[in-house]
């Protein structure tokens, strides 16, 4: 694994949730899966640093803490699932 630039954190915890609520609906809550992902030293197709671990690969914008692209066990997320970073 190549070193990661200082501006990019070495790891994040990705939280997979059942999705966002539609306007007027109560918020969907719960966590379906979490994964500790570590910097790979590479950049994904999105142009953001790539992180991987525990079956999750994610391109993460370190400035906004947004998951820009993600796969779970080598496939796209199931319909309706969303990926976010854990607080902290």
matplotlib code that plots the C-alpha trace (Angstrom):
import matplotlib.pyplot as plt

x = [0.0, 1.4, 1.4, -1.6, -1.1, -1.4, -4.6, -6.3, -7.2, -5.8, -9.2, -12.9, -15.9, -18.5, -22.1, -24.6, -28.2, -31.6, -31.9, -33.2, -36.8, -39.1, -40.5, -43.4, -42.2, -40.7, -36.9, -35.6, -33.3, -31.0, -27.6, -27.4, -23.6, -20.5, -17.0, -13.6, -12.0, -8.3, -6.6, -5.3, -3.1, -5.0, -7.7, -11.0, -12.8, -14.6, -11.2, -11.3, -9.1, -10.0, -10.5, -11.1, -11.8, -14.3, -15.8, -16.4, -14.5, -15.3, -14.1, -14.4, -14.1, -12.0, -13.0, -16.8, -16.7, -18.9, -18.9, -18.8, -18.7, -19.1, -19.2, -20.2, -18.6, -17.7, -21.2, -23.3, -25.3, -28.7, -31.5, -32.3, -29.2, -27.0, -23.4, -22.3, -19.4, -19.7, -19.6, -16.3]
y = [0.0, 3.4, 6.2, 8.5, 12.3, 14.0, 15.7, 12.4, 10.5, 7.0, 5.4, 6.0, 3.9, 3.6, 3.1, 1.5, 2.5, 1.5, 4.8, 8.3, 9.1, 10.5, 14.0, 13.6, 10.1, 9.5, 9.1, 5.6, 4.6, 1.8, 0.5, -2.4, -2.8, -0.9, -1.3, 0.1, 1.2, 2.2, 4.3, 2.3, 5.1, 5.0, 7.3, 5.9, 6.6, 9.5, 11.2, 10.9, 8.8, 5.1, 3.3, -0.5, -2.9, -5.5, -6.1, -2.3, -0.2, 3.5, 6.7, 9.4, 13.1, 14.0, 17.7, 17.1, 13.6, 12.3, 8.8, 9.5, 5.8, 2.5, -1.2, -3.9, -7.4, -6.4, -5.3, -2.1, -1.5, -3.1, -0.8, 1.9, 1.5, 4.6, 4.9, 7.6, 8.1, 7.6, 10.7, 11.6]
z = [0.0, -1.0, 1.5, 1.4, 1.2, 4.5, 3.4, 3.0, 6.2, 6.5, 7.2, 7.6, 8.8, 6.0, 7.2, 4.9, 5.6, 4.1, 2.2, 2.6, 3.4, 0.8, 1.5, 4.0, 5.2, 8.6, 8.3, 7.7, 10.5, 11.1, 10.0, 7.6, 7.7, 8.7, 7.3, 8.3, 5.0, 4.6, 2.0, -1.0, -2.3, -5.5, -7.0, -8.2, -11.5, -9.6, -9.1, -5.3, -3.1, -3.0, 0.3, 0.8, 3.6, 4.9, 1.4, 0.7, -1.9, -1.7, -3.4, -0.7, -1.0, 2.1, 2.0, 2.1, 3.7, 1.0, -0.4, -4.2, -5.4, -3.5, -4.1, -1.6, -2.0, -5.6, -6.7, -6.6, -3.4, -3.3, -4.5, -1.9, 0.2, 0.8, 2.0, 4.4, 6.7, 10.4, 12.5, 14.2]

ax = plt.figure().add_subplot(projection="3d")
ax.plot(x, y, z, "-o")
ax.set_aspect("equal")
plt.show()
